[in-house]
């Protein structure tokens, strides 16, 4: 199946009435500037930003079409979009244009009004008026939203609506990966018919119904810059091989394997991405602070030095019976083209890798050393009670079995804990450098830990939860005893990397049998968000009960950065 035929030949019919697909949002603030970005489904003639205390200044935007945004039979499309589906198409391109303007000449610490305008012939559409500001200067009090793993989950809109009601305008949004489910599916970003798409939830334009109440999300990123870490759900797999976008998303392989499968034909950089995995849509939508072809960066926000790492790996099924590429074995060992190559890492973090070298330089830099608060954000958990910390975060070790005739009969993978690159390499680096807070997600729950000076916070129970490996519950998906795949490298309960979780210190959930406080929040009715307040150095986590829409968000845990009191390690 060719990529041209399967993925981009059919194109949605154009829109007839111009309108903004999103409100504007802010990113990449500089000392006297900030980027303003918005999207439309028409190319238009001119796009610009009006800004200033009287909106007296104007700056033109540059426009680019997103090259990989598509829809398929699994898309949940609003009627106006579904009506433009190409006749008979099951997978088609959805043209969307991104408009970006850099507003410069701003004064640190000062907010100014702005709005965006898009014109098409003699017609034009414009947004409401919002506020923007450049990078906050040292000493400016900030409130930073800490969140993760939105993925169009049921409680996200309610969660973010309560953020706006509780905090008002935050100063930045720190999102530790997994923004959507399938990044090339346009509706997941912009207008999923269930009402919980990514941008609407963060812009107060969602329409997600829950327990008879419709939630709108919060108008957050129109006023506050968005900083994201790469998660596994920002990565698409091999382009053009699958019949739908879910199949394509679930088909990433390492780039070295793609080059190997190509044989003697060398692949260009773009071909290599198409034959392995790519982050094209994520990069085109967000243009993060990182340089080309890497997803790690650092920025100073007031008194906070934020270090964002690219720590994500392909998710594979733990099934030992499926014919699909799995976590522990290949389902079709005789066909290397069908292999998934295990739960492989997207961007290397091992000692000596470019990202590791960059991190070591960043931790030694004056900007990091002089910061009052030092925060690291990544997607995959260093410490967690969640399911997604097993197997260890390392390069899969492949074992190939062959029959008497030399044919491949089995391909298996193991993941040695002594080569877990987060626990064995990254964590010692940032702990010795004095990192105050490590923020992450991936397992869809709230829990926290502390090791010496460094606090660890997973605040990804935003829209749903898969539970915690605590008490009577063991992690699902581990190889059963007697299967030949079980190993001491795979930990069934608790934190695989040896820290004891800390129970919420304000309003913990309690074990229904013993009454003991539970060291986590994992619920499909109650979600969580966290706020870092730089005035006091406190991180406060709030709970949102979707069954009680009139009840305000309630703080259930609070800790202060800089304390060096730690619980003992487990075991």
C-alpha positions in Angstrom: 0.0 0.0 0.0 1.6 3.3 -1.1 1.6 6.3 1.2 0.2 8.5 -1.6 -2.8 6.2 -2.2 -3.5 5.3 1.4 -2.9 8.5 3.3 -3.1 11.7 1.3 -4.9 11.1 -2.0 -8.4 12.0 -0.8 -8.8 15.6 0.5 -11.7 17.1 2.4 -13.8 19.6 0.5 -13.0 23.3 1.4 -14.9 25.3 3.9 -17.4 27.8 2.5 -17.7 30.2 5.5 -14.5 31.5 7.0 -14.1 31.1 10.8 -11.3 30.6 13.2 -10.7 27.0 14.0 -9.1 28.0 17.4 -8.6 31.0 19.5 -5.1 32.3 19.6 -2.6 30.8 22.0 0.8 31.9 23.3 4.1 30.1 23.1 7.9 30.8 23.0 8.0 34.0 25.0 11.2 35.9 24.8 12.6 38.8 26.9 10.5 41.3 25.0 8.3 39.2 22.7 5.9 36.3 22.5 4.5 34.1 19.7 0.8 34.3 18.9 -0.6 31.2 17.0 -4.0 30.3 15.7 -5.5 28.0 13.1 -8.1 28.2 10.3 -9.4 25.8 7.6 -8.9 28.3 4.9 -5.6 29.7 3.5 -7.0 33.3 3.5 -5.3 36.4 2.1 -4.0 38.1 5.2 -3.7 37.3 8.9 -2.5 39.7 11.6 -2.4 40.5 15.3 -3.7 43.7 16.8 -2.1 44.5 20.1 -1.4 47.4 22.6 -3.4 49.1 25.3 -5.7 50.4 22.5 -4.9 47.6 20.0 -3.1 50.3 18.1 -0.2 48.1 16.9 -0.4 45.6 14.1 1.9 42.7 13.1 1.5 40.4 10.2 1.4 36.6 10.6 3.1 34.0 8.4 0.9 31.0 7.4 1.7 27.4 6.7 -0.4 24.4 5.9 -0.1 21.5 8.2 1.1 18.6 6.1 -0.1 15.5 7.9 -3.5 16.4 9.5 -6.0 13.8 8.4 -9.3 12.1 9.4 -10.5 8.6 9.1 -13.4 6.3 9.9 -12.5 6.5 13.6 -12.7 10.3 13.8 -15.6 11.8 15.7 -16.5 14.7 13.4 -19.0 17.5 14.0 -21.6 17.6 11.2 -20.1 20.6 9.4 -16.8 18.7 9.1 -18.4 15.3 8.3 -20.3 17.0 5.4 -17.0 17.8 3.7 -15.7 14.2 3.8 -14.6 13.1 0.3 -17.2 10.6 -1.1 -16.2 7.0 -0.4 -13.0 7.9 1.4 -12.0 6.1 4.6 -8.8 8.1 5.2 -8.4 11.6 3.9 -6.4 14.8 4.3 -7.9 17.7 6.2 -6.3 21.0 5.1 -5.6 23.2 8.1 -3.5 26.4 8.2 -1.4 27.6 11.0 -0.8 31.4 11.5 2.0 32.7 13.6 3.0 36.3 14.5 5.8 37.4 16.8 4.7 40.4 18.9 7.8 42.2 20.0 8.7 45.4 21.9 7.0 44.2 25.0 7.9 45.2 28.6 8.6 42.5 31.1 6.0 42.3 33.8 3.4 44.1 31.7 0.3 42.5 30.2 -1.3 44.1 27.1 -4.5 43.3 25.2 -4.4 41.6 21.8 -6.7 39.9 19.3 -6.1 38.1 15.9 -7.7 38.7 12.5 -7.9 36.5 9.4 -9.1 37.8 6.1 -10.5 36.0 3.0 -11.3 38.3 0.1 -13.8 40.9 1.4 -14.6 38.9 4.5 -12.7 38.7 7.8 -13.0 37.0 11.1 -11.5 38.0 14.4 -11.0 36.6 17.9 -12.1 38.1 21.2 -9.5 40.2 23.0 -7.0 38.5 25.3 -3.8 39.5 27.0 -0.1 38.7 26.4 3.2 39.3 28.0 6.9 38.4 27.4 9.0 36.2 29.7 8.4 37.2 33.3 11.4 38.8 35.0 13.1 37.4 38.1 11.1 38.0 41.2 7.7 38.2 39.5 5.2 36.0 41.3 3.9 33.2 39.1 1.3 30.5 39.2 2.1 27.7 36.9 -0.4 24.9 36.0 1.1 21.4 36.2 -0.8 18.9 34.1 -0.5 16.0 31.8 -2.1 13.3 29.7 -5.2 15.1 28.4 -5.9 12.7 25.5 -9.6 13.7 25.1 -10.4 11.9 28.4 -13.9 12.4 29.9 -12.9 14.7 32.9 -10.4 17.0 31.1 -12.9 19.8 30.3 -14.3 19.8 33.9 -10.8 19.7 35.3 -9.6 22.7 33.3 -12.8 24.6 34.0 -12.1 24.3 37.7 -8.5 25.5 37.1 -9.9 28.7 35.7 -12.5 29.1 38.5 -9.9 28.4 41.2 -6.8 30.2 40.0 -8.0 32.6 37.3 -5.3 33.4 34.7 -2.3 31.3 35.2 1.1 32.5 34.1 2.1 29.3 32.1 0.9 25.8 31.4 3.4 23.0 31.9 2.0 19.9 30.2 4.1 16.7 30.6 3.1 15.0 27.3 0.3 12.9 25.8 -1.8 15.9 24.6 -4.0 13.8 22.3 -4.3 10.1 21.3 -3.4 10.0 17.6 -1.5 13.2 16.7 -2.3 13.2 12.9 -6.1 13.0 13.6 -7.0 16.7 13.2 -10.3 16.5 15.1 -8.5 15.4 18.3 -6.7 18.8 18.4 -9.5 21.0 17.2 -13.1 19.8 17.2 -13.8 16.2 18.2 -17.6 15.8 18.3 -17.6 14.5 21.8 -16.6 18.0 22.9 -13.2 17.4 24.5 -10.6 18.2 21.9 -7.2 19.6 23.0 -7.4 23.3 22.1 -11.1 23.8 23.1 -10.5 22.4 26.6 -7.5 24.7 27.2 -9.4 27.7 25.6 -12.8 27.4 27.4 -14.5 26.4 24.2 -15.1 22.7 24.9 -18.5 21.1 25.2 -18.0 17.9 27.2 -21.0 16.5 29.0 -20.5 14.6 32.3 -23.2 13.6 34.7 -25.7 15.8 33.0 -23.5 18.9 33.1 -21.7 20.4 30.1 -18.1 21.7 30.8 -16.3 24.2 28.7 -12.8 23.9 30.0 -10.8 27.0 30.8 -9.6 30.1 28.8 -6.0 29.5 29.8 -3.5 29.4 26.9 -5.0 32.5 25.2 -3.3 34.4 28.1 -0.5 32.0 29.2 2.3 30.4 27.2 2.1 26.6 26.7 5.2 24.4 27.4 5.0 20.8 26.5 7.1 17.6 26.8 7.0 15.0 24.2 5.0 11.9 25.1 4.5 8.7 23.3 1.1 10.0 22.0 2.8 12.8 20.1 4.6 10.2 17.9 3.2 8.6 14.7 4.5 5.3 13.3 5.3 4.2 9.8 3.5 6.4 7.2 1.1 4.9 4.8 1.2 1.2 5.8 -2.0 1.1 7.7 -5.6 1.4 6.6 -6.5 3.9 9.4 -4.7 6.4 11.7 -4.8 4.2 14.7 -3.0 1.5 12.8 -0.4 4.0 11.7 0.0 5.4 15.2 0.6 1.9 16.6 3.4 1.1 14.0 6.6 2.9 15.0 9.9 1.2 14.8 13.4 2.4 15.6 15.1 4.4 12.9 18.1 2.1 12.8 15.7 -0.8 12.2 14.1 1.2 9.3 17.5 1.7 7.7 18.3 -1.9 8.2 15.0 -3.0 6.6 15.7 -0.7 3.6 18.7 -2.9 2.7 21.3 -1.3 0.4 19.0 1.7 -0.5 20.0 4.7 1.7 17.1 6.6 3.1 17.0 10.4 3.3 16.1 12.0 6.6 12.4 12.4 5.6 12.2 8.9 4.2 13.7 7.6 7.4 11.1 9.3 9.5 8.3 7.9 7.2 9.8 4.4 7.5 10.2 4.5 11.3 8.3 7.2 13.3 7.7 10.9 13.1 6.5 13.9 15.2 5.6 16.0 12.2 2.1 17.2 13.2 3.2 17.8 16.8 6.1 19.9 15.6 4.1 21.8 13.1 1.3 22.7 15.6 3.4 23.7 18.6 6.9 24.5 17.3 8.4 23.9 20.7 11.4 25.7 22.1 13.7 22.8 21.1 15.9 23.0 18.0 15.2 21.0 14.8 14.8 17.2 15.2 15.1 17.2 19.0 12.5 17.7 21.7 14.4 18.9 24.8 14.9 22.5 25.8 15.2 24.9 28.8 13.8 28.3 29.6 13.7 30.7 32.6 10.3 31.8 33.8 10.7 34.4 36.5 12.4 32.5 39.4 11.9 29.1 37.7 14.4 27.3 35.4 12.3 24.8 33.5 14.3 21.9 31.9 12.1 19.9 29.5 13.4 16.4 28.4 12.3 14.1 25.7 11.7 10.8 27.5 9.2 8.6 25.8 9.0 5.1 24.3 6.7 3.2 22.1 3.9 1.5 23.9 3.5 -2.2 23.1 0.9 -4.8 24.2 2.1 -7.1 27.0 0.1 -10.0 25.4 2.1 -13.2 24.8 -0.6 -14.6 22.5 -1.3 -11.8 20.1 0.0 -12.0 16.5 0.9 -8.3 16.7 4.2 -6.8 17.7 4.4 -7.1 21.5 6.3 -5.8 24.5 8.0 -9.2 25.2 7.7 -11.0 21.8 7.0 -10.5 18.1 3.7 -12.0 17.0 5.0 -12.8 13.5 8.7 -13.7 14.0 9.2 -14.9 10.4 8.5 -11.5 9.0 10.9 -8.7 10.1 8.7 -6.1 8.3 6.0 -6.8 10.9 8.3 -6.5 13.9 7.9 -3.7 16.4 11.3 -4.1 17.9 10.0 -4.0 21.4 9.1 -1.0 23.6 11.9 1.1 22.0 13.0 4.6 23.1 12.3 7.4 20.7 15.0 9.9 21.7 18.1 8.4 23.4 18.9 9.4 27.0 21.7 6.9 27.7 25.1 8.2 28.9 27.0 9.8 26.0 23.8 10.5 24.0 23.3 14.0 22.6 20.4 14.6 25.0 22.4 13.4 28.0 25.3 15.6 27.1 23.0 18.6 26.7 21.4 17.9 30.1 24.8 17.8 31.8 25.7 21.1 30.3 22.3 22.6 31.2 22.6 21.5 34.8 26.0 23.2 35.0 24.9 26.4 33.3 24.6 29.7 35.2 20.9 30.0 34.3 20.2 26.7 36.1 22.6 27.2 39.0 21.3 30.7 39.7 17.6 29.9 39.5 15.6 30.0 42.8 13.5 27.0 41.7 14.7 24.2 39.4 12.1 22.1 37.6 12.6 19.2 35.3 9.6 18.0 33.1 9.4 14.8 31.2 6.8 12.3 30.2 7.8 8.9 31.4 7.8 8.4 35.3 11.0 8.1 37.3 8.9 7.0 40.3 5.3 5.9 40.3 2.6 3.5 41.5 1.2 3.4 37.9 1.3 0.6 35.4 3.3 2.3 32.8 6.6 2.2 34.7 7.1 -1.5 33.8 9.1 -2.7 32.0 12.1 -0.5 32.8 12.9 2.5 30.6 15.8 1.0 28.6 16.6 -0.3 25.1 15.0 -3.7 24.6 17.5 -6.6 24.5 16.5 -8.8 21.6 16.9 -12.6 21.5 16.2 -14.4 18.2 15.6 -18.2 18.1 16.1 -20.1 14.8 15.0 -23.5 13.6 17.2 -26.2 12.1 16.9 -24.7 8.6 17.9 -21.2 9.9 14.4 -19.8 9.9 13.4 -17.4 12.7 11.0 -19.1 15.0 10.8 -16.6 17.9 11.9 -13.1 18.7 11.8 -12.0 22.3 12.7 -9.0 24.4 13.8 -8.3 27.9 14.4 -5.0 29.7 17.2 -5.1 32.4 16.5 -2.8 35.4 20.2 -2.1 35.8 20.0 -0.3 32.5 16.9 1.8 33.3 18.3 5.0 31.9 15.9 7.3 33.9 16.6 5.7 37.3 20.3 4.8 36.8 21.4 7.8 34.8 19.1 10.8 34.6 17.8 10.9 38.2 21.3 10.9 39.8 22.3 13.7 37.5 19.4 16.0 38.4 19.4 15.0 42.1 23.1 15.9 42.5 22.5 19.2 40.6 19.8 20.2 43.1 16.6 19.9 41.1 13.7 20.9 43.3 10.8 19.3 41.4 10.5 16.6 38.7 7.1 16.7 36.9 5.8 13.8 34.8 2.8 11.8 33.7 2.1 8.7 31.6 0.3 6.5 34.2 -2.9 8.6 34.6 -2.9 9.0 38.4 -1.7 11.4 41.1 1.2 10.4 43.4 4.3 12.0 44.7 7.7 11.0 46.1 10.8 12.7 47.6 14.4 11.7 47.5 16.6 14.1 49.5 16.1 17.6 48.1 14.1 16.5 45.0 10.4 16.2 44.9 8.7 13.9 42.3 5.1 14.7 41.2 3.0 12.7 38.8 -0.2 14.7 38.2 -1.8 12.9 35.3 -5.1 11.9 36.7 -6.8 14.7 34.7 -9.3 12.8 32.6 -9.4 9.2 33.8 -7.3 6.7 35.7 -6.1 3.1 35.3 -5.5 2.6 39.0 -2.4 2.2 41.3 -0.3 -0.9 42.0 -0.9 -0.7 45.8 -2.6 -2.8 48.4 -4.3 -5.8 46.8 -3.8 -4.5 43.2 -0.9 -5.8 41.1 0.2 -4.2 37.8 -1.6 -5.9 34.9 0.2 -7.1 31.8 3.2 -8.6 33.5 4.4 -12.0 32.2 2.8 -14.8 34.2 4.9 -17.1 36.3 6.0 -20.1 34.2 5.7 -18.3 30.9 9.5 -18.0 30.6 9.2 -14.2 30.3 8.8 -13.4 34.0 11.7 -11.5 35.6 12.8 -9.7 38.7 13.2 -6.7 36.4 9.4 -6.3 36.4 7.9 -5.1 39.7 4.3 -5.9 40.3 3.6 -3.4 43.2 4.9 -0.1 44.5 7.5 2.1 42.9 9.8 -0.1 40.8 12.6 2.4 41.5 12.5 2.0 45.3 10.9 5.1 46.8 7.9 5.1 49.2 5.0 7.2 48.0 3.9 10.1 50.2 0.2 10.3 51.2 -1.6 13.6 50.5 -1.2 15.7 53.6 -4.4 17.7 53.5 -7.3 15.5 52.4 -6.1 12.0 51.4 -8.4 9.3 50.1 -8.6 6.4 52.7 -8.5 2.7 52.4 -12.2 1.6 52.9 -11.1 -1.4 55.1 -8.4 0.1 57.3 -9.1 3.8 57.1 -5.4 4.4 56.3 -4.6 7.3 54.0 -3.9 6.2 50.4 -0.7 7.6 48.9 -2.3 8.3 45.5 -5.4 9.6 43.7 -6.7 7.2 41.0 -10.3 7.7 40.2 -12.6 7.9 37.2 -14.8 10.3 39.0 -12.3 12.6 40.7 -9.5 14.3 38.8 -6.5 16.4 39.9 -4.5 19.4 38.9 -1.5 21.1 40.6 -0.3 24.7 40.9 3.2 25.9 41.6 3.1 29.2 43.3 6.5 30.8 43.1 5.7 33.4 45.8 5.8 30.8 48.5 7.5 27.9 46.6 4.5 25.7 47.3 2.9 23.1 45.0 -0.7 22.6 45.8 -2.8 19.8 44.3 -6.5 20.1 43.9 -9.2 17.5 43.5 -12.2 18.0 41.2 -15.2 15.8 41.8 -17.2 15.5 38.5 -20.2 14.2 40.4 -20.5 17.5 42.3 -20.3 20.2 39.6 -21.2 23.0 42.0 -18.4 22.1 44.5 -15.2 24.1 44.1 -11.9 22.4 43.6 -10.4 21.4 46.9 -6.8 21.3 47.9 -5.8 17.8 49.0 -2.0 18.0 49.1 0.6 20.8 49.5 4.4 20.7 49.8 7.1 23.4 49.7 10.1 23.2 47.4 13.5 23.4 49.1 12.9 21.0 52.0 15.4 18.2 52.3 13.3 15.8 54.4 12.8 12.5 52.7 11.0 9.3 53.5 13.1 6.1 53.6 13.5 4.0 50.5 11.3 0.9 50.2 12.8 -2.4 51.1 
